[in-house]
């Protein structure tokens, strides 16, 4: 039985006025939008239900989107009855112009009645199963995320309501029996190694994903979503007193693995999405009502020091370089033991890169360099901690491009 997905079937209480989301209208970047695997699975469920309950083979069907205001029209590739109260439908995944590994795959839904009065989800061939905690579904459950599950539940309710005038008393019998939904992907086992699933402990195939039902072409949404999954897996792997580390890139990886001794599962590559990563962390901890004793941030100051200027998306297209923020900290550190003269601060401001600032200050005075980067680490830690009330302590370690530690532990 599906501990996460089971739900007693109910009908929509009121027919909503919906508008079609026209996928032929290009995204602002001029590229074509597509349908998520969740939308494709939902369309296949609708078509299989129509075959099972009414003997009707749909060529297209409308899928309600999670926003509650729109639907998309999805072509059905194939429908067939498999006997013994079982029907199957197939939908071709069209990811639009997004570089989507599942584009062109065939999503399959098998639907049959059950006697539980519930909707239950199962993984068919090519859809994975969760084997590690921290995901949006429980261990042992099919890798069908909550939003697609909700879409499929709604689809069942909608189909029953649509068929009700012709069904008569059969409708109540259908409601009492419930339905088993088995979702598969014909090419899923071959596609899965190209996705994040193996590292996340999802075995046997792809995941059925989607938060809006629409694939936005070339967007960062899927990347950011994968980081959230990694963070939840990392936090779920933490026992009492254990910690996680986030890295914008590869710099600092040796420190995390060797000095901190963290396993790969608790070392998360967050790319440029530092703010999102911290917010995901707070959300996950708050949902579980737990605290994290220490969170480590490790990397090059060219990325992490951008937060000194209030920048949390550190991509170069969305932020300036960090030299001005670093120089400002140096200027504010003019105390008897740590004095940055006006000329040195100006040279820091005029440097081409943060790495050039590192070499400039290090060449002037090694102790002064350690003091500067230790202060910057402390300021970054304070800013990050303010976004995560459920984290007791944030520790930051900065490294140059050669992996040499700059601040507190140098």
Buried (B, 14 or more C-beta within 10 A) or exposed (E): EBEBBBBEBEEEEEEEEBEEBEBEEEBEEEBBBBBBBBBBBBBBBBBBBBBBBBEEBBEEBBBBBBEEEBBBBBBBBBBEBBEEEBBBBBBBBBBBBBEBBBBEBBBBBBBBBBEBBBBBBBBBEBBBBBBBEBBBBEBEBBBBBEBBBBBBBBBBBBBBBBBBEEBEEBBEEBBEBBBBBBBBBBBBBBBBEEBBBEBBBBBBBBBBBBBBBBBBBBBBBBEBBBBBBBBBBBBBBBEEEBBBBBBBBEBBBEBBBEBBEBEEBBBBBBBBBBBBBBBBBBBBBEEEEEEBEBBBBBBBBBBBBBBBBEBBBBEEEEBEBBBBBBBBBBBEBEEEEBEBEEEBBEBBBEBEEBBBBBEBBBEEBEEBBBBBBBBBBBBBBEBBBEBBEBBEEBBBBBBBEEEEBBBBEB
